[in-house]
């Protein structure tokens, strides 16, 4: 599949304060490792636009609050079962303010290069099909943890598998040697066990 990638270091100042970054409303909990220093080389040009014939990918941010909200609110039960495995997100009581704060949080993390959240949009940008998240891995042996979701309608149409296969190829352009795809290449139970085994207290007990 042909696609075009554009990337640039963000030059503008942060739009959210440190308090905004720690506020509630993020799509999914960011692994502890991503709260540390940037996990990619400083000279790596992080993609800010990827275009294919069927969709485009751009960083999540305030301008996408509405289309992002519409996408996940259309698929609450589906995402609770397949993505977060929790009723904590999404849920029917998410407000517009929550949605905006979520986008500010994701934008701040992107700009600080601690994690990278992308919206998967229709080519014209009018509708969100899903999201892709690139995190530092909390498990040693992996350079990154990549998660993604699509709306229930897109899942039923077979786009989930298409996006997953595409993202695997896309990650080859990133500075990672080994990427974990929880819930996909690694089942959730195994991944949860691996995370538990790599928590600081678990490591200390083996010392």
One Martini backbone bead per residue (centre of mass of N, CA, C, O) as a GRO file, in nm:
protein
  207
    1UNK     BB    1   0.094   0.038   0.025
    2UNK     BB    2   0.060   0.361  -0.038
    3UNK     BB    3   0.250   0.629   0.130
    4UNK     BB    4   0.267   0.935   0.324
    5UNK     BB    5   0.531   1.107   0.504
    6UNK     BB    6   0.535   1.332   0.781
    7UNK     BB    7   0.785   1.534   0.965
    8UNK     BB    8   0.819   1.715   1.290
    9UNK     BB    9   0.927   1.922   1.512
   10UNK     BB   10   0.796   2.072   1.774
   11UNK     BB   11   0.796   2.438   1.822
   12UNK     BB   12   0.578   2.483   1.999
   13UNK     BB   13   0.437   2.550   2.271
   14UNK     BB   14   0.285   2.445   2.531
   15UNK     BB   15  -0.072   2.416   2.594
   16UNK     BB   16  -0.007   2.265   2.862
   17UNK     BB   17   0.014   2.213   3.175
   18UNK     BB   18   0.112   2.006   3.420
   19UNK     BB   19  -0.176   1.977   3.531
   20UNK     BB   20  -0.305   1.880   3.267
   21UNK     BB   21  -0.145   1.615   3.234
   22UNK     BB   22  -0.269   1.491   3.521
   23UNK     BB   23  -0.536   1.477   3.429
   24UNK     BB   24  -0.821   1.355   3.357
   25UNK     BB   25  -0.918   1.163   3.040
   26UNK     BB   26  -0.764   0.951   2.929
   27UNK     BB   27  -0.793   0.688   2.724
   28UNK     BB   28  -0.522   0.554   2.851
   29UNK     BB   29  -0.299   0.426   3.033
   30UNK     BB   30   0.027   0.512   3.091
   31UNK     BB   31   0.304   0.382   3.114
   32UNK     BB   32   0.548   0.441   3.337
   33UNK     BB   33   0.787   0.474   3.136
   34UNK     BB   34   0.652   0.736   2.984
   35UNK     BB   35   0.730   0.939   3.230
   36UNK     BB   36   0.995   0.961   3.120
   37UNK     BB   37   1.211   0.987   2.912
   38UNK     BB   38   1.264   0.981   2.607
   39UNK     BB   39   1.256   0.679   2.385
   40UNK     BB   40   1.383   0.847   2.155
   41UNK     BB   41   1.571   0.983   1.945
   42UNK     BB   42   1.633   1.322   1.892
   43UNK     BB   43   1.666   1.272   1.560
   44UNK     BB   44   1.382   1.174   1.539
   45UNK     BB   45   1.120   1.201   1.302
   46UNK     BB   46   0.816   1.242   1.391
   47UNK     BB   47   0.525   1.166   1.279
   48UNK     BB   48   0.242   1.393   1.153
   49UNK     BB   49   0.189   1.241   0.864
   50UNK     BB   50  -0.024   0.985   0.724
   51UNK     BB   51  -0.091   0.861   0.389
   52UNK     BB   52  -0.355   0.698   0.233
   53UNK     BB   53  -0.616   0.583   0.045
   54UNK     BB   54  -0.801   0.517   0.327
   55UNK     BB   55  -0.610   0.692   0.524
   56UNK     BB   56  -0.515   0.894   0.813
   57UNK     BB   57  -0.239   1.016   1.025
   58UNK     BB   58  -0.260   1.193   1.341
   59UNK     BB   59  -0.226   1.377   1.600
   60UNK     BB   60  -0.350   1.421   1.891
   61UNK     BB   61  -0.589   1.692   1.964
   62UNK     BB   62  -0.803   1.951   2.013
   63UNK     BB   63  -0.913   1.944   1.709
   64UNK     BB   64  -1.015   1.622   1.775
   65UNK     BB   65  -1.227   1.597   2.003
   66UNK     BB   66  -1.493   1.538   1.848
   67UNK     BB   67  -1.416   1.289   1.668
   68UNK     BB   68  -1.316   1.120   1.903
   69UNK     BB   69  -1.571   1.115   2.072
   70UNK     BB   70  -1.758   0.992   1.857
   71UNK     BB   71  -1.605   0.726   1.828
   72UNK     BB   72  -1.599   0.608   2.127
   73UNK     BB   73  -1.912   0.653   2.187
   74UNK     BB   74  -1.997   0.434   1.960
   75UNK     BB   75  -1.796   0.201   2.138
   76UNK     BB   76  -1.801   0.127   2.442
   77UNK     BB   77  -1.828  -0.183   2.478
   78UNK     BB   78  -1.611  -0.267   2.276
   79UNK     BB   79  -1.368  -0.120   2.424
   80UNK     BB   80  -1.399  -0.249   2.706
   81UNK     BB   81  -1.330  -0.542   2.583
   82UNK     BB   82  -1.072  -0.480   2.369
   83UNK     BB   83  -0.893  -0.246   2.513
   84UNK     BB   84  -0.925  -0.175   2.834
   85UNK     BB   85  -1.086  -0.378   3.012
   86UNK     BB   86  -1.288  -0.134   3.104
   87UNK     BB   87  -1.521   0.104   3.251
   88UNK     BB   88  -1.334   0.366   3.257
   89UNK     BB   89  -1.294   0.321   2.930
   90UNK     BB   90  -1.542   0.412   2.809
   91UNK     BB   91  -1.815   0.639   2.904
   92UNK     BB   92  -2.126   0.804   2.928
   93UNK     BB   93  -1.992   1.056   3.123
   94UNK     BB   94  -1.841   1.201   2.919
   95UNK     BB   95  -1.718   1.511   2.861
   96UNK     BB   96  -1.609   1.777   2.689
   97UNK     BB   97  -1.387   1.841   2.894
   98UNK     BB   98  -1.261   1.562   2.898
   99UNK     BB   99  -1.193   1.547   2.595
  100UNK     BB  100  -1.005   1.792   2.591
  101UNK     BB  101  -0.803   1.697   2.806
  102UNK     BB  102  -0.712   1.451   2.659
  103UNK     BB  103  -0.585   1.606   2.418
  104UNK     BB  104  -0.382   1.768   2.587
  105UNK     BB  105  -0.230   1.528   2.700
  106UNK     BB  106  -0.142   1.400   2.430
  107UNK     BB  107   0.007   1.647   2.322
  108UNK     BB  108   0.216   1.672   2.550
  109UNK     BB  109   0.346   1.392   2.509
  110UNK     BB  110   0.431   1.436   2.220
  111UNK     BB  111   0.610   1.693   2.266
  112UNK     BB  112   0.790   1.527   2.490
  113UNK     BB  113   0.839   1.228   2.382
  114UNK     BB  114   0.678   0.992   2.568
  115UNK     BB  115   0.433   0.976   2.361
  116UNK     BB  116   0.210   0.842   2.084
  117UNK     BB  117  -0.089   0.982   1.954
  118UNK     BB  118  -0.330   0.860   1.710
  119UNK     BB  119  -0.532   0.936   1.447
  120UNK     BB  120  -0.774   0.763   1.247
  121UNK     BB  121  -0.867   0.884   0.935
  122UNK     BB  122  -1.019   0.998   0.700
  123UNK     BB  123  -0.899   1.150   0.425
  124UNK     BB  124  -1.081   1.421   0.508
  125UNK     BB  125  -1.108   1.422   0.843
  126UNK     BB  126  -1.426   1.375   0.943
  127UNK     BB  127  -1.337   1.080   1.057
  128UNK     BB  128  -1.297   0.839   1.309
  129UNK     BB  129  -1.168   0.498   1.321
  130UNK     BB  130  -0.921   0.545   1.530
  131UNK     BB  131  -0.625   0.434   1.720
  132UNK     BB  132  -0.271   0.506   1.798
  133UNK     BB  133  -0.019   0.376   2.031
  134UNK     BB  134   0.310   0.491   2.151
  135UNK     BB  135   0.512   0.317   2.382
  136UNK     BB  136   0.686   0.241   2.627
  137UNK     BB  137   0.812  -0.037   2.764
  138UNK     BB  138   0.751  -0.225   3.071
  139UNK     BB  139   0.918  -0.446   2.914
  140UNK     BB  140   1.176  -0.619   2.879
  141UNK     BB  141   1.282  -0.655   2.527
  142UNK     BB  142   1.120  -0.393   2.462
  143UNK     BB  143   1.088  -0.077   2.302
  144UNK     BB  144   0.769  -0.113   2.250
  145UNK     BB  145   0.422  -0.015   2.283
  146UNK     BB  146   0.134  -0.116   2.087
  147UNK     BB  147  -0.181   0.038   2.040
  148UNK     BB  148  -0.530  -0.030   1.927
  149UNK     BB  149  -0.831   0.109   1.768
  150UNK     BB  150  -1.171   0.054   1.666
  151UNK     BB  151  -1.462   0.075   1.575
  152UNK     BB  152  -1.725  -0.125   1.553
  153UNK     BB  153  -1.780  -0.079   1.253
  154UNK     BB  154  -1.482  -0.133   1.163
  155UNK     BB  155  -1.455  -0.411   1.281
  156UNK     BB  156  -1.688  -0.542   1.115
  157UNK     BB  157  -1.529  -0.454   0.837
  158UNK     BB  158  -1.203  -0.536   0.900
  159UNK     BB  159  -1.001  -0.296   0.994
  160UNK     BB  160  -0.833  -0.401   1.227
  161UNK     BB  161  -0.646  -0.593   1.068
  162UNK     BB  162  -0.546  -0.383   0.867
  163UNK     BB  163  -0.416  -0.189   1.070
  164UNK     BB  164  -0.223  -0.381   1.207
  165UNK     BB  165  -0.056  -0.454   0.954
  166UNK     BB  166   0.026  -0.163   0.894
  167UNK     BB  167   0.171  -0.091   1.161
  168UNK     BB  168   0.395  -0.295   1.144
  169UNK     BB  169   0.524  -0.155   0.898
  170UNK     BB  170   0.557   0.129   1.023
  171UNK     BB  171   0.752   0.048   1.263
  172UNK     BB  172   1.003   0.009   1.074
  173UNK     BB  173   1.052   0.339   1.077
  174UNK     BB  174   1.130   0.303   1.358
  175UNK     BB  175   1.361   0.291   1.651
  176UNK     BB  176   1.291  -0.036   1.652
  177UNK     BB  177   1.339  -0.386   1.725
  178UNK     BB  178   1.098  -0.433   1.950
  179UNK     BB  179   0.746  -0.499   1.942
  180UNK     BB  180   0.455  -0.468   2.131
  181UNK     BB  181   0.115  -0.637   2.099
  182UNK     BB  182  -0.127  -0.618   2.291
  183UNK     BB  183  -0.381  -0.849   2.210
  184UNK     BB  184  -0.205  -0.994   1.973
  185UNK     BB  185   0.096  -1.109   1.980
  186UNK     BB  186   0.000  -1.072   2.284
  187UNK     BB  187  -0.165  -1.179   2.525
  188UNK     BB  188  -0.304  -1.039   2.798
  189UNK     BB  189  -0.215  -1.238   3.017
  190UNK     BB  190   0.084  -1.236   2.947
  191UNK     BB  191   0.131  -0.932   2.971
  192UNK     BB  192   0.046  -0.896   3.265
  193UNK     BB  193   0.263  -1.085   3.376
  194UNK     BB  194   0.511  -0.931   3.268
  195UNK     BB  195   0.458  -0.671   3.422
  196UNK     BB  196   0.460  -0.788   3.709
  197UNK     BB  197   0.760  -0.899   3.684
  198UNK     BB  198   0.868  -0.577   3.624
  199UNK     BB  199   0.829  -0.468   3.879
  200UNK     BB  200   1.015  -0.337   4.124
  201UNK     BB  201   0.926  -0.540   4.352
  202UNK     BB  202   0.991  -0.794   4.188
  203UNK     BB  203   1.291  -0.738   4.141
  204UNK     BB  204   1.376  -0.709   4.440
  205UNK     BB  205   1.290  -1.009   4.526
  206UNK     BB  206   1.528  -1.138   4.335
  207UNK     BB  207   1.806  -1.017   4.459
   0.00000   0.00000   0.00000
